Every structure is written in C-alpha cells, then in structure tokens.
C-alpha cells in the first residue's frame, strides 16, 4: 500500500480489537499523516545520532548494555507516541517516555545528584500525567471514544462543546 502522507492523505493501518469492557471496545492501530511522517523521521534520526555518539561516550562503562536498552525503549516509546491512533495508547507510550526519562536521568544512580534529579523528574512528570489522564477520561465520558480520528471529527463538526475542549486542554497541558 503506497500512500503519500505529504499530499494530505492519512494512512491508517488495520485496527485490532485489544480489549472489550461492556460496550466499550478498545482497538490497537497506527495512523500516519504528514505531521506523523515528519516526526517519525525526526525521532529516528535524532535517536540514531544519540546512539552513535553514545557508543564512544559509554565505551567501557559497566552499564553499557543497560544504557542502550533504556535508549532503545525510549526511542520505541517515542515512535509509539507518534503512531498511536487512540488516547489510551498515546498515554501508555507517554508513560513509557516518562519511565525511560527517569531511568536515563538516574542512569548513574550511585551518584546522589543523579538519583535526586531522576526522582524530581519522576514526581513532576507524574503530576502532569494525572492531568493528562483526567483529560482523556473527560473526553471519553463526553464522547464514548478514545479514537483520536473520531475525536478530531467531533471537534471539527462542533459536536464537542468549548467547555469540554477547554478542560481537556487544561488537563493535557498541566
């Protein structure tokens, strides 16, 4: 299948049923539009450059393998964040990015300043994540869907009230 995201097309891979709770069915899928295509390239290139540089920088360090495991998981989480087609998976990949940030900031955990910085980053991001989760749940309560494409259509059609969008935006950016 060849679709040019740059020409305004959106490529959506098949959704697979992941979880069904009552009338709610949560699907796993991938969506690529022009912005996602650009971000996929940016994330991949920057990650590649960081990992190439890190090979020499980390050479001889006892945590060499652990570092690259964390970096690879960080990259995978970032790519998942870009490709997620629903808010739940967006949130899960966001949490993956936060976890990897904590692990990388505190990589040399035996140094007190690294451990403190990692804990500070963890606490601050968890507080923000709470607002993000509240926004997701608010949108679901009002629309009955986690699907980003459906939410976009509802917002463009004016179906979502300004109050809902305002509170959701406050939650996301908190």
Secondary structure by P-SEA (a helix, b strand, c coil): ccccccccbbbbcccccccccccbbbbbbccccaaaaaaaaaaaaaaaaaaaaaccccccccaaaaaaaaaaaaaaaaaaaaacccaaaaaaaaaaaaaaaaaaaacccccaaaaaaaaaaaaaaaaaaaaaaaaaaaaaaacccccaaaaaaaaaaccccaaaaaaaaaaaac
